[in-house]
Amino acid sequence: MQLITWNIQRARGPEGRTDLNRAVAYVRRLADFDVLCLQEVSSGFTDLPGCDGSDQFQGLAARLPGYNAFACLSTDTLHPSGARRMFGNMIFSRYPVLQVFRHSLPWPADPGVMSMQRVALEVTLDTPLGLLRVTNTHLEYFSAVQRKSQVERLRELHREAVCQARSERPGDHTAGPFCAVPRAAAGLLVGDCNYLPGSEEHLRMQAPFDEPIFPYCDVWQTVHQGRPHAPTVGLHDKSADRSPPFTFDFAYVTQDIAQRVHGVKVDASCNGSAHQPILVELA
């Protein structure tokens, strides 16, 4: 199984122009992926640099036939023109998608700090490796208070999923909305986390639970033990005030399937966004 996660930043390239064809070509070149997790997909925004307001959710789905496409909106607002303005995440999967959850993450007030609503898109996939839960998220950039709260919520969602996977629901739930669709215990969590390796949030995401629940493990550290994370941001920044490249994008896997991780790499050549795609391979 090959999974790619990438903050496409509206598919805006170094020349400032958005180009979905280029973004799709990049990920196809990286791998014949089975699952694709994207952050910062937009629709209706003409005031973001490079954006023409087109519906990128539909545009990406049209360019990726053969994949099941799912979206989760962090922003859905009304423009004075009457158009909807939308911003969020997408997951594309070749595998059957048994269940989808769209989670709004905590957004506690943090006066004086710019921020926006954040979300996590969760799917349960029926894969050759068994049932697998994939969660695609994008955490708050400006507010540490909100970002830490969002990490705690993602941990709670993982705990909830594992407990549900281990429990049988009573009654006849063979049809209708009460139908008992499985929610996988084993899973991956990927996305733009907006924190650095070794930060408080990075360590907390991997912290053990008080209950017998397998925690998340950083895939890079699992595969490349002792090696610093490859940078995922700023590799192609040519501005005069640029900072050294750094890592904000992560992939985590639950400890019970960590031995299935066959490889992970950051595609440093891609310049279709300020972020670099990450490829995770499970076997």
C-alpha positions in Angstrom: 0.0 0.0 0.0 1.3 3.4 -1.0 0.0 6.6 0.6 0.9 10.2 -0.2 0.2 13.2 2.1 0.7 16.7 0.8 -0.3 20.2 1.6 -0.8 21.5 -1.9 -1.5 25.1 -0.8 -4.1 25.4 -3.5 -1.7 24.0 -6.0 0.2 27.3 -6.2 3.6 27.0 -7.8 6.7 29.2 -7.4 5.5 31.6 -10.1 2.4 32.2 -8.0 -0.1 30.4 -10.3 -2.4 27.6 -9.2 -2.2 24.5 -11.5 -4.2 21.4 -10.6 -2.8 19.5 -13.6 0.8 20.1 -12.3 -0.2 19.0 -8.8 -1.7 15.8 -10.0 1.3 15.1 -12.3 3.6 15.5 -9.3 1.9 12.9 -7.1 1.5 10.5 -10.0 5.2 10.8 -10.7 6.0 10.1 -7.1 4.1 6.8 -6.9 1.3 4.8 -8.2 -0.5 5.6 -5.0 -3.4 3.8 -3.4 -4.4 6.6 -1.0 -3.8 10.4 -1.4 -4.3 12.8 1.4 -4.4 16.5 0.5 -4.6 19.7 2.6 -5.5 23.2 1.6 -7.9 22.5 -1.2 -10.0 25.6 -2.0 -13.1 26.7 -3.9 -14.6 30.2 -4.3 -11.5 32.1 -3.1 -10.3 34.9 -5.4 -8.6 36.9 -2.7 -5.9 34.2 -2.0 -2.7 34.6 -4.0 -2.9 32.7 -7.3 -6.5 31.6 -6.8 -9.1 32.0 -9.6 -12.0 30.8 -7.4 -12.5 27.5 -9.2 -13.8 24.5 -7.4 -10.6 22.5 -6.7 -12.6 19.8 -4.9 -14.4 18.9 -8.1 -11.4 19.6 -10.2 -9.2 17.2 -8.4 -11.8 14.5 -8.4 -12.2 14.9 -12.1 -8.5 14.5 -12.6 -8.3 11.3 -10.5 -10.8 8.9 -12.0 -10.7 5.4 -10.4 -10.4 6.8 -6.9 -13.1 7.3 -4.3 -13.0 11.1 -3.4 -14.0 12.6 0.0 -13.7 16.1 1.3 -13.9 17.8 4.7 -14.4 21.5 4.9 -12.7 23.7 7.6 -14.2 26.8 6.0 -17.6 27.2 4.3 -18.6 30.8 4.2 -20.8 33.1 2.1 -19.1 35.7 -0.1 -20.9 39.0 -0.7 -21.4 37.8 -4.3 -23.5 34.9 -3.1 -20.9 32.3 -3.9 -19.7 29.8 -1.3 -16.0 30.0 -0.2 -14.7 26.6 0.9 -11.3 25.4 2.2 -10.3 22.0 3.6 -8.9 18.5 3.1 -9.4 15.6 0.7 -8.8 11.9 0.7 -8.7 9.8 -2.5 -8.7 6.0 -2.2 -8.6 3.1 -4.6 -9.9 0.8 -1.8 -13.5 0.6 -0.7 -14.3 3.3 1.9 -16.5 1.6 4.5 -17.1 4.7 6.7 -16.3 8.4 6.7 -16.1 10.9 9.6 -15.7 14.6 9.4 -14.4 15.9 12.7 -14.3 19.6 13.6 -11.3 20.1 15.9 -11.3 22.4 19.0 -11.1 26.1 18.3 -10.8 27.7 21.7 -10.7 31.4 21.9 -7.2 32.9 21.8 -7.6 36.6 21.8 -5.3 38.6 19.6 -4.1 35.6 17.6 -5.2 35.0 14.0 -6.6 31.5 13.5 -9.2 29.5 11.6 -11.3 26.4 12.2 -9.4 23.1 11.7 -10.7 19.7 10.8 -9.8 16.0 10.5 -11.1 13.7 7.8 -11.2 10.1 8.8 -12.0 7.1 6.6 -12.0 3.3 7.3 -10.6 1.5 4.3 -10.9 -2.2 3.3 -7.3 -2.8 2.2 -5.3 -6.0 1.4 -3.6 -5.3 4.7 -6.9 -5.5 6.5 -9.2 -2.7 7.8 -7.2 0.5 8.1 -8.3 3.9 9.5 -6.7 6.9 7.8 -7.0 10.4 9.2 -6.0 13.5 7.3 -5.6 16.7 9.2 -4.2 20.2 9.2 -3.6 21.8 12.6 -3.6 25.5 13.6 -0.5 27.5 12.6 -0.7 30.7 14.7 -2.2 29.6 18.0 -0.3 27.2 20.1 -3.2 27.0 22.5 -5.5 25.8 19.7 -2.9 23.5 18.2 -2.3 21.7 21.5 -6.0 21.4 22.1 -6.3 19.8 18.6 -3.6 17.3 19.4 -5.5 16.2 22.4 -8.7 15.8 20.4 -6.9 13.7 17.8 -5.7 11.5 20.6 -9.2 11.2 22.0 -10.6 10.3 18.5 -7.9 7.5 18.3 -8.9 6.2 21.7 -12.6 6.3 20.8 -12.0 4.4 17.5 -10.0 1.7 19.2 -12.6 1.2 21.9 -15.4 1.1 19.3 -13.4 -1.4 17.2 -13.1 -3.7 20.3 -16.8 -3.4 21.3 -19.9 -5.1 19.9 -23.0 -2.9 19.8 -26.1 -4.6 21.1 -29.3 -5.1 19.1 -30.1 -5.7 15.4 -28.0 -3.2 13.5 -28.0 -4.9 10.1 -29.7 -2.1 8.2 -30.4 1.6 8.4 -28.3 4.3 10.0 -27.7 2.1 13.1 -25.9 -0.5 10.9 -22.7 -1.6 12.6 -20.0 -0.5 10.2 -16.6 -1.3 11.5 -14.2 1.5 12.6 -10.7 0.2 12.3 -8.4 0.2 15.4 -5.2 0.2 13.3 -4.5 3.4 11.5 -2.5 6.2 10.1 -2.6 9.9 10.9 -1.1 12.3 8.4 -1.1 16.0 7.5 0.4 19.4 8.0 0.7 19.6 11.8 2.4 23.0 12.0 4.8 21.9 14.7 8.4 20.9 14.7 10.0 17.5 15.4 10.7 17.2 19.1 8.2 19.9 20.0 5.7 19.4 22.9 3.0 18.7 20.4 5.1 16.2 18.5 5.9 14.2 21.6 2.4 14.4 22.9 0.9 13.0 19.8 3.0 9.8 20.4 2.5 9.6 24.1 1.2 6.3 25.6 -2.3 6.0 26.9 -3.3 5.0 30.4 -5.4 2.2 28.8 -4.0 -0.8 26.7 -4.2 1.2 23.5 -1.5 1.3 20.9 -0.3 4.9 20.5 0.8 6.6 17.3 4.4 6.4 16.2 6.2 8.8 13.9 6.7 6.9 10.7 10.0 8.8 9.9 11.5 7.9 13.2 10.2 4.3 12.9 12.0 3.8 9.5 15.0 6.2 9.9 15.9 5.7 13.5 18.4 8.3 14.7 18.2 10.4 11.5 16.7 13.9 11.6 13.5 14.4 9.8 13.8 15.4 6.2 12.6 19.0 5.8 9.1 19.4 4.3 8.8 23.2 4.1 10.9 26.0 2.4 13.1 23.9 0.2 12.4 26.0 -2.9 11.9 29.4 -1.2 14.0 31.9 -3.1 13.0 35.0 -1.1 15.6 37.2 0.4 14.4 36.7 3.9 14.0 32.9 3.7 14.7 30.7 6.7 16.4 27.3 6.6 14.0 24.5 5.5 12.2 22.8 8.3 9.6 20.0 9.0 5.9 20.6 9.6 4.4 17.6 7.8 4.2 14.2 9.5 2.9 10.7 9.1 2.0 8.6 12.1 1.1 4.9 12.3 -0.4 3.0 15.2 2.2 1.0 17.1 0.5 -2.3 16.3 1.2 -2.0 12.6 4.5 -0.1 12.8 6.3 -3.3 11.6 4.4 -3.1 8.4 5.9 0.3 7.4 8.2 -0.6 4.5 9.5 2.9 3.8 8.9 6.6 4.0 10.4 9.5 1.9 10.0 13.2 1.3 10.0 14.2 -2.3 12.4 17.1 -2.3 12.1 17.8 -6.0 8.5 18.9 -6.1 7.9 22.7 -6.3 4.2 22.7 -6.7 3.7 24.1 -3.2 5.8 25.4 -0.3 5.4 22.0 1.2 6.9 18.7 0.0 4.8 15.5 -0.5 5.5 12.5 1.8 5.2 8.9 0.5 4.5 6.1 3.0 4.7 2.5 2.0 3.2 -0.4 4.0 3.6 -4.1 3.2 
